[in-house]
Amino acid sequence: MARRKKMVSFALDPEILKKLDDWIAAQPVPPSKTAVLEAALKKFISSNDDQNEKP
């Protein structure tokens, strides 16, 4: 089966990464970093799309 997700590489501030890891570890069912980052990016993009719509 072909992989549906594309591998990407980027740098994160160590403090942000630590907070992310701590948050994930505190969840009753810890999600993957991929799932958390995808959800955050989708929310960020969606909220910015809503703000940038022209009347």
mmCIF entry with sequence, helices, sheets and N, C-alpha, C, O atoms, coordinates in Angstrom:
data_MODEL
# 
_entry.id   MODEL 
# 
_entity.id                         1 
_entity.type                       polymer 
_entity.pdbx_number_of_molecules   1 
# 
_entity_poly.entity_id                      1 
_entity_poly.type                           'polypeptide(L)' 
_entity_poly.nstd_linkage                   no 
_entity_poly.nstd_monomer                   no 
_entity_poly.pdbx_seq_one_letter_code       MARRKKMVSFALDPEILKKLDDWIAAQPVPPSKTAVLEAALKKFISSNDDQNEKP 
_entity_poly.pdbx_seq_one_letter_code_can   MARRKKMVSFALDPEILKKLDDWIAAQPVPPSKTAVLEAALKKFISSNDDQNEKP 
_entity_poly.pdbx_strand_id                 A 
# 
loop_
_entity_poly_seq.entity_id 
_entity_poly_seq.num 
_entity_poly_seq.mon_id 
_entity_poly_seq.hetero 
1 1  MET n 
1 2  ALA n 
1 3  ARG n 
1 4  ARG n 
1 5  LYS n 
1 6  LYS n 
1 7  MET n 
1 8  VAL n 
1 9  SER n 
1 10 PHE n 
1 11 ALA n 
1 12 LEU n 
1 13 ASP n 
1 14 PRO n 
1 15 GLU n 
1 16 ILE n 
1 17 LEU n 
1 18 LYS n 
1 19 LYS n 
1 20 LEU n 
1 21 ASP n 
1 22 ASP n 
1 23 TRP n 
1 24 ILE n 
1 25 ALA n 
1 26 ALA n 
1 27 GLN n 
1 28 PRO n 
1 29 VAL n 
1 30 PRO n 
1 31 PRO n 
1 32 SER n 
1 33 LYS n 
1 34 THR n 
1 35 ALA n 
1 36 VAL n 
1 37 LEU n 
1 38 GLU n 
1 39 ALA n 
1 40 ALA n 
1 41 LEU n 
1 42 LYS n 
1 43 LYS n 
1 44 PHE n 
1 45 ILE n 
1 46 SER n 
1 47 SER n 
1 48 ASN n 
1 49 ASP n 
1 50 ASP n 
1 51 GLN n 
1 52 ASN n 
1 53 GLU n 
1 54 LYS n 
1 55 PRO n 
# 
_struct_asym.id          A 
_struct_asym.entity_id   1 
# 
loop_
_struct_conf.conf_type_id 
_struct_conf.id 
_struct_conf.pdbx_PDB_helix_id 
_struct_conf.beg_label_comp_id 
_struct_conf.beg_label_asym_id 
_struct_conf.beg_label_seq_id 
_struct_conf.pdbx_beg_PDB_ins_code 
_struct_conf.end_label_comp_id 
_struct_conf.end_label_asym_id 
_struct_conf.end_label_seq_id 
_struct_conf.pdbx_end_PDB_ins_code 
_struct_conf.beg_auth_comp_id 
_struct_conf.beg_auth_asym_id 
_struct_conf.beg_auth_seq_id 
_struct_conf.end_auth_comp_id 
_struct_conf.end_auth_asym_id 
_struct_conf.end_auth_seq_id 
_struct_conf.pdbx_PDB_helix_class 
_struct_conf.details 
_struct_conf.pdbx_PDB_helix_length 
HELX_P HELX_P1 AA1 PRO A 14 ? ALA A 26 ? PRO A 14 ALA A 26 1 ? 13 
HELX_P HELX_P2 AA2 LYS A 33 ? ASN A 52 ? LYS A 33 ASN A 52 1 ? 20 
# 
_struct_conf_type.id          HELX_P 
_struct_conf_type.criteria    ? 
_struct_conf_type.reference   ? 
# 
loop_
_atom_site.group_PDB 
_atom_site.id 
_atom_site.type_symbol 
_atom_site.label_atom_id 
_atom_site.label_alt_id 
_atom_site.label_comp_id 
_atom_site.label_asym_id 
_atom_site.label_entity_id 
_atom_site.label_seq_id 
_atom_site.pdbx_PDB_ins_code 
_atom_site.Cartn_x 
_atom_site.Cartn_y 
_atom_site.Cartn_z 
_atom_site.occupancy 
_atom_site.B_iso_or_equiv 
_atom_site.pdbx_formal_charge 
_atom_site.auth_seq_id 
_atom_site.auth_comp_id 
_atom_site.auth_asym_id 
_atom_site.auth_atom_id 
_atom_site.pdbx_PDB_model_num 
ATOM 1   N N  . MET A 1 1  ? 0.848   -1.175 0.000  1.00 0.00 ? 1  MET A N  1 
ATOM 2   C CA . MET A 1 1  ? 0.000   0.000  0.000  1.00 0.00 ? 1  MET A CA 1 
ATOM 3   C C  . MET A 1 1  ? 0.896   1.242  0.000  1.00 0.00 ? 1  MET A C  1 
ATOM 4   O O  . MET A 1 1  ? 1.858   1.321  0.763  1.00 0.00 ? 1  MET A O  1 
ATOM 5   N N  . ALA A 1 2  ? 0.578   2.184  -0.842 1.00 0.00 ? 2  ALA A N  1 
ATOM 6   C CA . ALA A 1 2  ? 1.357   3.412  -0.946 1.00 0.00 ? 2  ALA A CA 1 
ATOM 7   C C  . ALA A 1 2  ? 1.103   4.314  0.255  1.00 0.00 ? 2  ALA A C  1 
ATOM 8   O O  . ALA A 1 2  ? -0.009  4.369  0.781  1.00 0.00 ? 2  ALA A O  1 
ATOM 9   N N  . ARG A 1 3  ? 2.121   5.002  0.670  1.00 0.00 ? 3  ARG A N  1 
ATOM 10  C CA . ARG A 1 3  ? 2.002   5.950  1.778  1.00 0.00 ? 3  ARG A CA 1 
ATOM 11  C C  . ARG A 1 3  ? 1.215   7.170  1.315  1.00 0.00 ? 3  ARG A C  1 
ATOM 12  O O  . ARG A 1 3  ? 1.523   7.747  0.272  1.00 0.00 ? 3  ARG A O  1 
ATOM 13  N N  . ARG A 1 4  ? 0.213   7.561  2.071  1.00 0.00 ? 4  ARG A N  1 
ATOM 14  C CA . ARG A 1 4  ? -0.621  8.705  1.703  1.00 0.00 ? 4  ARG A CA 1 
ATOM 15  C C  . ARG A 1 4  ? -0.045  10.014 2.206  1.00 0.00 ? 4  ARG A C  1 
ATOM 16  O O  . ARG A 1 4  ? -0.363  11.079 1.677  1.00 0.00 ? 4  ARG A O  1 
ATOM 17  N N  . LYS A 1 5  ? 0.786   9.943  3.206  1.00 0.00 ? 5  LYS A N  1 
ATOM 18  C CA . LYS A 1 5  ? 1.351   11.161 3.783  1.00 0.00 ? 5  LYS A CA 1 
ATOM 19  C C  . LYS A 1 5  ? 2.736   11.395 3.208  1.00 0.00 ? 5  LYS A C  1 
ATOM 20  O O  . LYS A 1 5  ? 3.461   10.452 2.890  1.00 0.00 ? 5  LYS A O  1 
ATOM 21  N N  . LYS A 1 6  ? 3.088   12.655 3.080  1.00 0.00 ? 6  LYS A N  1 
ATOM 22  C CA . LYS A 1 6  ? 4.394   13.013 2.559  1.00 0.00 ? 6  LYS A CA 1 
ATOM 23  C C  . LYS A 1 6  ? 5.301   13.401 3.729  1.00 0.00 ? 6  LYS A C  1 
ATOM 24  O O  . LYS A 1 6  ? 4.915   14.189 4.592  1.00 0.00 ? 6  LYS A O  1 
ATOM 25  N N  . MET A 1 7  ? 6.485   12.849 3.742  1.00 0.00 ? 7  MET A N  1 
ATOM 26  C CA . MET A 1 7  ? 7.453   13.166 4.788  1.00 0.00 ? 7  MET A CA 1 
ATOM 27  C C  . MET A 1 7  ? 7.958   14.593 4.593  1.00 0.00 ? 7  MET A C  1 
ATOM 28  O O  . MET A 1 7  ? 8.295   14.999 3.480  1.00 0.00 ? 7  MET A O  1 
ATOM 29  N N  . VAL A 1 8  ? 8.005   15.342 5.683  1.00 0.00 ? 8  VAL A N  1 
ATOM 30  C CA . VAL A 1 8  ? 8.553   16.694 5.670  1.00 0.00 ? 8  VAL A CA 1 
ATOM 31  C C  . VAL A 1 8  ? 9.522   16.817 6.841  1.00 0.00 ? 8  VAL A C  1 
ATOM 32  O O  . VAL A 1 8  ? 9.461   16.054 7.804  1.00 0.00 ? 8  VAL A O  1 
ATOM 33  N N  . SER A 1 9  ? 10.397  17.774 6.735  1.00 0.00 ? 9  SER A N  1 
ATOM 34  C CA . SER A 1 9  ? 11.368  18.000 7.797  1.00 0.00 ? 9  SER A CA 1 
ATOM 35  C C  . SER A 1 9  ? 11.438  19.491 8.087  1.00 0.00 ? 9  SER A C  1 
ATOM 36  O O  . SER A 1 9  ? 11.549  20.305 7.170  1.00 0.00 ? 9  SER A O  1 
ATOM 37  N N  . PHE A 1 10 ? 11.372  19.844 9.364  1.00 0.00 ? 10 PHE A N  1 
ATOM 38  C CA . PHE A 1 10 ? 11.495  21.233 9.749  1.00 0.00 ? 10 PHE A CA 1 
ATOM 39  C C  . PHE A 1 10 ? 12.032  21.294 11.170 1.00 0.00 ? 10 PHE A C  1 
ATOM 40  O O  . PHE A 1 10 ? 11.984  20.309 11.907 1.00 0.00 ? 10 PHE A O  1 
ATOM 41  N N  . ALA A 1 11 ? 12.537  22.445 11.541 1.00 0.00 ? 11 ALA A N  1 
ATOM 42  C CA . ALA A 1 11 ? 13.121  22.633 12.864 1.00 0.00 ? 11 ALA A CA 1 
ATOM 43  C C  . ALA A 1 11 ? 12.110  23.292 13.793 1.00 0.00 ? 11 ALA A C  1 
ATOM 44  O O  . ALA A 1 11 ? 11.365  24.187 13.393 1.00 0.00 ? 11 ALA A O  1 
ATOM 45  N N  . LEU A 1 12 ? 12.099  22.832 15.037 1.00 0.00 ? 12 LEU A N  1 
ATOM 46  C CA . LEU A 1 12 ? 11.255  23.439 16.069 1.00 0.00 ? 12 LEU A CA 1 
ATOM 47  C C  . LEU A 1 12 ? 12.135  23.872 17.234 1.00 0.00 ? 12 LEU A C  1 
ATOM 48  O O  . LEU A 1 12 ? 13.153  23.248 17.532 1.00 0.00 ? 12 LEU A O  1 
ATOM 49  N N  . ASP A 1 13 ? 11.723  24.946 17.879 1.00 0.00 ? 13 ASP A N  1 
ATOM 50  C CA . ASP A 1 13 ? 12.393  25.397 19.083 1.00 0.00 ? 13 ASP A CA 1 
ATOM 51  C C  . ASP A 1 13 ? 12.301  24.278 20.124 1.00 0.00 ? 13 ASP A C  1 
ATOM 52  O O  . ASP A 1 13 ? 11.227  23.706 20.311 1.00 0.00 ? 13 ASP A O  1 
ATOM 53  N N  . PRO A 1 14 ? 13.386  23.959 20.791 1.00 0.00 ? 14 PRO A N  1 
ATOM 54  C CA . PRO A 1 14 ? 13.362  22.870 21.784 1.00 0.00 ? 14 PRO A CA 1 
ATOM 55  C C  . PRO A 1 14 ? 12.295  23.045 22.867 1.00 0.00 ? 14 PRO A C  1 
ATOM 56  O O  . PRO A 1 14 ? 11.728  22.060 23.340 1.00 0.00 ? 14 PRO A O  1 
ATOM 57  N N  . GLU A 1 15 ? 12.019  24.288 23.263 1.00 0.00 ? 15 GLU A N  1 
ATOM 58  C CA . GLU A 1 15 ? 10.986  24.519 24.282 1.00 0.00 ? 15 GLU A CA 1 
ATOM 59  C C  . GLU A 1 15 ? 9.600   24.154 23.760 1.00 0.00 ? 15 GLU A C  1 
ATOM 60  O O  . GLU A 1 15 ? 8.787   23.592 24.494 1.00 0.00 ? 15 GLU A O  1 
ATOM 61  N N  . ILE A 1 16 ? 9.327   24.472 22.497 1.00 0.00 ? 16 ILE A N  1 
ATOM 62  C CA . ILE A 1 16 ? 8.033   24.119 21.901 1.00 0.00 ? 16 ILE A CA 1 
ATOM 63  C C  . ILE A 1 16 ? 7.915   22.604 21.789 1.00 0.00 ? 16 ILE A C  1 
ATOM 64  O O  . ILE A 1 16 ? 6.868   22.033 22.094 1.00 0.00 ? 16 ILE A O  1 
ATOM 65  N N  . LEU A 1 17 ? 8.983   21.962 21.354 1.00 0.00 ? 17 LEU A N  1 
ATOM 66  C CA . LEU A 1 17 ? 8.970   20.510 21.218 1.00 0.00 ? 17 LEU A CA 1 
ATOM 67  C C  . LEU A 1 17 ? 8.764   19.842 22.576 1.00 0.00 ? 17 LEU A C  1 
ATOM 68  O O  . LEU A 1 17 ? 8.039   18.852 22.670 1.00 0.00 ? 17 LEU A O  1 
ATOM 69  N N  . LYS A 1 18 ? 9.384   20.366 23.616 1.00 0.00 ? 18 LYS A N  1 
ATOM 70  C CA . LYS A 1 18 ? 9.209   19.814 24.967 1.00 0.00 ? 18 LYS A CA 1 
ATOM 71  C C  . LYS A 1 18 ? 7.768   19.971 25.427 1.00 0.00 ? 18 LYS A C  1 
ATOM 72  O O  . LYS A 1 18 ? 7.194   19.041 25.993 1.00 0.00 ? 18 LYS A O  1 
ATOM 73  N N  . LYS A 1 19 ? 7.173   21.144 25.190 1.00 0.00 ? 19 LYS A N  1 
ATOM 74  C CA . LYS A 1 19 ? 5.772   21.363 25.564 1.00 0.00 ? 19 LYS A CA 1 
ATOM 75  C C  . LYS A 1 19 ? 4.852   20.417 24.790 1.00 0.00 ? 19 LYS A C  1 
ATOM 76  O O  . LYS A 1 19 ? 3.890   19.888 25.347 1.00 0.00 ? 19 LYS A O  1 
ATOM 77  N N  . LEU A 1 20 ? 5.146   20.206 23.514 1.00 0.00 ? 20 LEU A N  1 
ATOM 78  C CA . LEU A 1 20 ? 4.360   19.286 22.696 1.00 0.00 ? 20 LEU A CA 1 
ATOM 79  C C  . LEU A 1 20 ? 4.469   17.871 23.251 1.00 0.00 ? 20 LEU A C  1 
ATOM 80  O O  . LEU A 1 20 ? 3.459   17.189 23.428 1.00 0.00 ? 20 LEU A O  1 
ATOM 81  N N  . ASP A 1 21 ? 5.689   17.432 23.525 1.00 0.00 ? 21 ASP A N  1 
ATOM 82  C CA . ASP A 1 21 ? 5.888   16.084 24.070 1.00 0.00 ? 21 ASP A CA 1 
ATOM 83  C C  . ASP A 1 21 ? 5.195   15.924 25.419 1.00 0.00 ? 21 ASP A C  1 
ATOM 84  O O  . ASP A 1 21 ? 4.587   14.886 25.683 1.00 0.00 ? 21 ASP A O  1 
ATOM 85  N N  . ASP A 1 22 ? 5.280   16.943 26.275 1.00 0.00 ? 22 ASP A N  1 
ATOM 86  C CA . ASP A 1 22 ? 4.626   16.880 27.579 1.00 0.00 ? 22 ASP A CA 1 
ATOM 87  C C  . ASP A 1 22 ? 3.105   16.811 27.430 1.00 0.00 ? 22 ASP A C  1 
ATOM 88  O O  . ASP A 1 22 ? 2.442   16.044 28.128 1.00 0.00 ? 22 ASP A O  1 
ATOM 89  N N  . TRP A 1 23 ? 2.558   17.616 26.516 1.00 0.00 ? 23 TRP A N  1 
ATOM 90  C CA . TRP A 1 23 ? 1.115   17.615 26.300 1.00 0.00 ? 23 TRP A CA 1 
ATOM 91  C C  . TRP A 1 23 ? 0.658   16.247 25.789 1.00 0.00 ? 23 TRP A C  1 
ATOM 92  O O  . TRP A 1 23 ? -0.339  15.703 26.265 1.00 0.00 ? 23 TRP A O  1 
ATOM 93  N N  . ILE A 1 24 ? 1.383   15.701 24.829 1.00 0.00 ? 24 ILE A N  1 
ATOM 94  C CA . ILE A 1 24 ? 1.038   14.388 24.273 1.00 0.00 ? 24 ILE A CA 1 
ATOM 95  C C  . ILE A 1 24 ? 1.064   13.334 25.384 1.00 0.00 ? 24 ILE A C  1 
ATOM 96  O O  . ILE A 1 24 ? 0.148   12.519 25.494 1.00 0.00 ? 24 ILE A O  1 
ATOM 97  N N  . ALA A 1 25 ? 2.109   13.354 26.197 1.00 0.00 ? 25 ALA A N  1 
ATOM 98  C CA . ALA A 1 25 ? 2.245   12.362 27.267 1.00 0.00 ? 25 ALA A CA 1 
ATOM 99  C C  . ALA A 1 25 ? 1.125   12.469 28.307 1.00 0.00 ? 25 ALA A C  1 
ATOM 100 O O  . ALA A 1 25 ? 0.782   11.478 28.952 1.00 0.00 ? 25 ALA A O  1 
ATOM 101 N N  . ALA A 1 26 ? 0.558   13.657 28.470 1.00 0.00 ? 26 ALA A N  1 
ATOM 102 C CA . ALA A 1 26 ? -0.490  13.867 29.473 1.00 0.00 ? 26 ALA A CA 1 
ATOM 103 C C  . ALA A 1 26 ? -1.873  13.448 28.991 1.00 0.00 ? 26 ALA A C  1 
ATOM 104 O O  . ALA A 1 26 ? -2.812  13.422 29.787 1.00 0.00 ? 26 ALA A O  1 
ATOM 105 N N  . GLN A 1 27 ? -2.024  13.122 27.717 1.00 0.00 ? 27 GLN A N  1 
ATOM 106 C CA . GLN A 1 27 ? -3.329  12.751 27.181 1.00 0.00 ? 27 GLN A CA 1 
ATOM 107 C C  . GLN A 1 27 ? -3.683  11.324 27.584 1.00 0.00 ? 27 GLN A C  1 
ATOM 108 O O  . GLN A 1 27 ? -2.801  10.469 27.658 1.00 0.00 ? 27 GLN A O  1 
ATOM 109 N N  . PRO A 1 28 ? -4.973  11.053 27.846 1.00 0.00 ? 28 PRO A N  1 
ATOM 110 C CA . PRO A 1 28 ? -5.387  9.695  28.213 1.00 0.00 ? 28 PRO A CA 1 
ATOM 111 C C  . PRO A 1 28 ? -5.012  8.673  27.134 1.00 0.00 ? 28 PRO A C  1 
ATOM 112 O O  . PRO A 1 28 ? -4.579  7.562  27.443 1.00 0.00 ? 28 PRO A O  1 
ATOM 113 N N  . VAL A 1 29 ? -5.179  9.054  25.895 1.00 0.00 ? 29 VAL A N  1 
ATOM 114 C CA . VAL A 1 29 ? -4.738  8.239  24.756 1.00 0.00 ? 29 VAL A CA 1 
ATOM 115 C C  . VAL A 1 29 ? -3.827  9.141  23.938 1.00 0.00 ? 29 VAL A C  1 
ATOM 116 O O  . VAL A 1 29 ? -4.304  9.928  23.121 1.00 0.00 ? 29 VAL A O  1 
ATOM 117 N N  . PRO A 1 30 ? -2.523  9.033  24.150 1.00 0.00 ? 30 PRO A N  1 
ATOM 118 C CA . PRO A 1 30 ? -1.599  9.957  23.490 1.00 0.00 ? 30 PRO A CA 1 
ATOM 119 C C  . PRO A 1 30 ? -1.646  9.855  21.961 1.00 0.00 ? 30 PRO A C  1 
ATOM 120 O O  . PRO A 1 30 ? -1.447  8.779  21.397 1.00 0.00 ? 30 PRO A O  1 
ATOM 121 N N  . PRO A 1 31 ? -1.910  10.982 21.301 1.00 0.00 ? 31 PRO A N  1 
ATOM 122 C CA . PRO A 1 31 ? -1.906  10.989 19.838 1.00 0.00 ? 31 PRO A CA 1 
ATOM 123 C C  . PRO A 1 31 ? -0.469  11.064 19.326 1.00 0.00 ? 31 PRO A C  1 
ATOM 124 O O  . PRO A 1 31 ? 0.463   11.330 20.085 1.00 0.00 ? 31 PRO A O  1 
ATOM 125 N N  . SER A 1 32 ? -0.312  10.827 18.043 1.00 0.00 ? 32 SER A N  1 
ATOM 126 C CA . SER A 1 32 ? 1.012   10.973 17.445 1.00 0.00 ? 32 SER A CA 1 
ATOM 127 C C  . SER A 1 32 ? 1.322   12.455 17.249 1.00 0.00 ? 32 SER A C  1 
ATOM 128 O O  . SER A 1 32 ? 0.416   13.287 17.206 1.00 0.00 ? 32 SER A O  1 
ATOM 129 N N  . LYS A 1 33 ? 2.592   12.772 17.132 1.00 0.00 ? 33 LYS A N  1 
ATOM 130 C CA . LYS A 1 33 ? 2.971   14.158 16.841 1.00 0.00 ? 33 LYS A CA 1 
ATOM 131 C C  . LYS A 1 33 ? 2.370   14.576 15.503 1.00 0.00 ? 33 LYS A C  1 
ATOM 132 O O  . LYS A 1 33 ? 1.925   15.712 15.345 1.00 0.00 ? 33 LYS A O  1 
ATOM 133 N N  . THR A 1 34 ? 2.358   13.663 14.549 1.00 0.00 ? 34 THR A N  1 
ATOM 134 C CA . THR A 1 34 ? 1.774   13.970 13.240 1.00 0.00 ? 34 THR A CA 1 
ATOM 135 C C  . THR A 1 34 ? 0.321   14.392 13.388 1.00 0.00 ? 34 THR A C  1 
ATOM 136 O O  . THR A 1 34 ? -0.095  15.397 12.812 1.00 0.00 ? 34 THR A O  1 
ATOM 137 N N  . ALA A 1 35 ? -0.451  13.634 14.153 1.00 0.00 ? 35 ALA A N  1 
ATOM 138 C CA . ALA A 1 35 ? -1.874  13.948 14.329 1.00 0.00 ? 35 ALA A CA 1 
ATOM 139 C C  . ALA A 1 35 ? -2.057  15.314 14.991 1.00 0.00 ? 35 ALA A C  1 
ATOM 140 O O  . ALA A 1 35 ? -2.917  16.093 14.582 1.00 0.00 ? 35 ALA A O  1 
ATOM 141 N N  . VAL A 1 36 ? -1.252  15.602 16.011 1.00 0.00 ? 36 VAL A N  1 
ATOM 142 C CA . VAL A 1 36 ? -1.371  16.876 16.720 1.00 0.00 ? 36 VAL A CA 1 
ATOM 143 C C  . VAL A 1 36 ? -1.002  18.035 15.799 1.00 0.00 ? 36 VAL A C  1 
ATOM 144 O O  . VAL A 1 36 ? -1.725  19.029 15.727 1.00 0.00 ? 36 VAL A O  1 
ATOM 145 N N  . LEU A 1 37 ? 0.115   17.907 15.098 1.00 0.00 ? 37 LEU A N  1 
ATOM 146 C CA . LEU A 1 37 ? 0.560   18.991 14.217 1.00 0.00 ? 37 LEU A CA 1 
ATOM 147 C C  . LEU A 1 37 ? -0.402  19.194 13.051 1.00 0.00 ? 37 LEU A C  1 
ATOM 148 O O  . LEU A 1 37 ? -0.668  20.332 12.664 1.00 0.00 ? 37 LEU A O  1 
ATOM 149 N N  . GLU A 1 38 ? -0.932  18.100 12.484 1.00 0.00 ? 38 GLU A N  1 
ATOM 150 C CA . GLU A 1 38 ? -1.918  18.241 11.403 1.00 0.00 ? 38 GLU A CA 1 
ATOM 151 C C  . GLU A 1 38 ? -3.161  18.978 11.901 1.00 0.00 ? 38 GLU A C  1 
ATOM 152 O O  . GLU A 1 38 ? -3.661  19.875 11.222 1.00 0.00 ? 38 GLU A O  1 
ATOM 153 N N  . ALA A 1 39 ? -3.662  18.607 13.078 1.00 0.00 ? 39 ALA A N  1 
ATOM 154 C CA . ALA A 1 39 ? -4.860  19.255 13.622 1.00 0.00 ? 39 ALA A CA 1 
ATOM 155 C C  . ALA A 1 39 ? -4.593  20.739 13.876 1.00 0.00 ? 39 ALA A C  1 
ATOM 156 O O  . ALA A 1 39 ? -5.429  21.584 13.555 1.00 0.00 ? 39 ALA A O  1 
ATOM 157 N N  . ALA A 1 40 ? -3.435  21.058 14.451 1.00 0.00 ? 40 ALA A N  1 
ATOM 158 C CA . ALA A 1 40 ? -3.104  22.453 14.741 1.00 0.00 ? 40 ALA A CA 1 
ATOM 159 C C  . ALA A 1 40 ? -2.969  23.264 13.448 1.00 0.00 ? 40 ALA A C  1 
ATOM 160 O O  . ALA A 1 40 ? -3.450  24.394 13.370 1.00 0.00 ? 40 ALA A O  1 
ATOM 161 N N  . LEU A 1 41 ? -2.323  22.694 12.448 1.00 0.00 ? 41 LEU A N  1 
ATOM 162 C CA . LEU A 1 41 ? -2.156  23.400 11.171 1.00 0.00 ? 41 LEU A CA 1 
ATOM 163 C C  . LEU A 1 41 ? -3.498  23.606 10.475 1.00 0.00 ? 41 LEU A C  1 
ATOM 164 O O  . LEU A 1 41 ? -3.758  24.677 9.928  1.00 0.00 ? 41 LEU A O  1 
ATOM 165 N N  . LYS A 1 42 ? -4.347  22.583 10.495 1.00 0.00 ? 42 LYS A N  1 
ATOM 166 C CA . LYS A 1 42 ? -5.672  22.717 9.881  1.00 0.00 ? 42 LYS A CA 1 
ATOM 167 C C  . LYS A 1 42 ? -6.468  23.832 10.558 1.00 0.00 ? 42 LYS A C  1 
ATOM 168 O O  . LYS A 1 42 ? -7.111  24.643 9.892  1.00 0.00 ? 42 LYS A O  1 
ATOM 169 N N  . LYS A 1 43 ? -6.417  23.861 11.894 1.00 0.00 ? 43 LYS A N  1 
ATOM 170 C CA . LYS A 1 43 ? -7.142  24.892 12.638 1.00 0.00 ? 43 LYS A CA 1 
ATOM 171 C C  . LYS A 1 43 ? -6.573  26.277 12.331 1.00 0.00 ? 43 LYS A C  1 
ATOM 172 O O  . LYS A 1 43 ? -7.330  27.227 12.127 1.00 0.00 ? 43 LYS A O  1 
ATOM 173 N N  . PHE A 1 44 ? -5.267  26.396 12.297 1.00 0.00 ? 44 PHE A N  1 
ATOM 174 C CA . PHE A 1 44 ? -4.608  27.669 11.995 1.00 0.00 ? 44 PHE A CA 1 
ATOM 175 C C  . PHE A 1 44 ? -4.966  28.156 10.597 1.00 0.00 ? 44 PHE A C  1 
ATOM 176 O O  . PHE A 1 44 ? -5.311  29.323 10.410 1.00 0.00 ? 44 PHE A O  1 
ATOM 177 N N  . ILE A 1 45 ? -4.883  27.272 9.626  1.00 0.00 ? 45 ILE A N  1 
ATOM 178 C CA . ILE A 1 45 ? -5.188  27.647 8.241  1.00 0.00 ? 45 ILE A CA 1 
ATOM 179 C C  . ILE A 1 45 ? -6.657  28.023 8.103  1.00 0.00 ? 45 ILE A C  1 
ATOM 180 O O  . ILE A 1 45 ? -6.991  29.010 7.447  1.00 0.00 ? 45 ILE A O  1 
ATOM 181 N N  . SER A 1 46 ? -7.532  27.240 8.720  1.00 0.00 ? 46 SER A N  1 
ATOM 182 C CA . SER A 1 46 ? -8.965  27.508 8.646  1.00 0.00 ? 46 SER A CA 1 
ATOM 183 C C  . SER A 1 46 ? -9.306  28.859 9.274  1.00 0.00 ? 46 SER A C  1 
ATOM 184 O O  . SER A 1 46 ? -10.083 29.630 8.711  1.00 0.00 ? 46 SER A O  1 
ATOM 185 N N  . SER A 1 47 ? -8.729  29.141 10.432 1.00 0.00 ? 47 SER A N  1 
ATOM 186 C CA . SER A 1 47 ? -9.043  30.409 11.098 1.00 0.00 ? 47 SER A CA 1 
ATOM 187 C C  . SER A 1 47 ? -8.504  31.585 10.291 1.00 0.00 ? 47 SER A C  1 
ATOM 188 O O  . SER A 1 47 ? -9.127  32.646 10.258 1.00 0.00 ? 47 SER A O  1 
ATOM 189 N N  . ASN A 1 48 ? -7.372  31.415 9.651  1.00 0.00 ? 48 ASN A N  1 
ATOM 190 C CA . ASN A 1 48 ? -6.827  32.487 8.818  1.00 0.00 ? 48 ASN A CA 1 
ATOM 191 C C  . ASN A 1 48 ? -7.608  32.640 7.520  1.00 0.00 ? 48 ASN A C  1 
ATOM 192 O O  . ASN A 1 48 ? -7.760  33.755 7.020  1.00 0.00 ? 48 ASN A O  1 
ATOM 193 N N  . ASP A 1 49 ? -8.103  31.537 6.968  1.00 0.00 ? 49 ASP A N  1 
ATOM 194 C CA . ASP A 1 49 ? -8.944  31.624 5.768  1.00 0.00 ? 49 ASP A CA 1 
ATOM 195 C C  . ASP A 1 49 ? -10.208 32.413 6.073  1.00 0.00 ? 49 ASP A C  1 
ATOM 196 O O  . ASP A 1 49 ? -10.637 33.242 5.270  1.00 0.00 ? 49 ASP A O  1 
ATOM 197 N N  . ASP A 1 50 ? -10.810 32.152 7.242  1.00 0.00 ? 50 ASP A N  1 
ATOM 198 C CA . ASP A 1 50 ? -12.034 32.861 7.634  1.00 0.00 ? 50 ASP A CA 1 
ATOM 199 C C  . ASP A 1 50 ? -11.785 34.362 7.776  1.00 0.00 ? 50 ASP A C  1 
ATOM 200 O O  . ASP A 1 50 ? -12.632 35.173 7.403  1.00 0.00 ? 50 ASP A O  1 
ATOM 201 N N  . GLN A 1 51 ? -10.633 34.724 8.311  1.00 0.00 ? 51 GLN A N  1 
ATOM 202 C CA . GLN A 1 51 ? -10.288 36.138 8.519  1.00 0.00 ? 51 GLN A CA 1 
ATOM 203 C C  . GLN A 1 51 ? -9.956  36.837 7.211  1.00 0.00 ? 51 GLN A C  1 
ATOM 204 O O  . GLN A 1 51 ? -10.142 38.048 7.090  1.00 0.00 ? 51 GLN A O  1 
ATOM 205 N N  . ASN A 1 52 ? -9.468  36.086 6.235  1.00 0.00 ? 52 ASN A N  1 
ATOM 206 C CA . ASN A 1 52 ? -9.015  36.693 4.981  1.00 0.00 ? 52 ASN A CA 1 
ATOM 207 C C  . ASN A 1 52 ? -10.064 36.693 3.867  1.00 0.00 ? 52 ASN A C  1 
ATOM 208 O O  . ASN A 1 52 ? -9.792  37.142 2.754  1.00 0.00 ? 52 ASN A O  1 
ATOM 209 N N  . GLU A 1 53 ? -11.279 36.180 4.176  1.00 0.00 ? 53 GLU A N  1 
ATOM 210 C CA . GLU A 1 53 ? -12.329 36.179 3.152  1.00 0.00 ? 53 GLU A CA 1 
ATOM 211 C C  . GLU A 1 53 ? -12.744 37.603 2.822  1.00 0.00 ? 53 GLU A C  1 
ATOM 212 O O  . GLU A 1 53 ? -12.886 38.456 3.699  1.00 0.00 ? 53 GLU A O  1 
ATOM 213 N N  . LYS A 1 54 ? -12.932 37.830 1.538  1.00 0.00 ? 54 LYS A N  1 
ATOM 214 C CA . LYS A 1 54 ? -13.363 39.166 1.088  1.00 0.00 ? 54 LYS A CA 1 
ATOM 215 C C  . LYS A 1 54 ? -14.881 39.246 1.110  1.00 0.00 ? 54 LYS A C  1 
ATOM 216 O O  . LYS A 1 54 ? -15.553 38.281 0.744  1.00 0.00 ? 54 LYS A O  1 
ATOM 217 N N  . PRO A 1 55 ? -15.431 40.370 1.531  1.00 0.00 ? 55 PRO A N  1 
ATOM 218 C CA . PRO A 1 55 ? -16.896 40.505 1.583  1.00 0.00 ? 55 PRO A CA 1 
ATOM 219 C C  . PRO A 1 55 ? -17.516 40.518 0.210  1.00 0.00 ? 55 PRO A C  1 
ATOM 220 O O  . PRO A 1 55 ? -18.736 40.624 0.085  1.00 0.00 ? 55 PRO A O  1 
# 
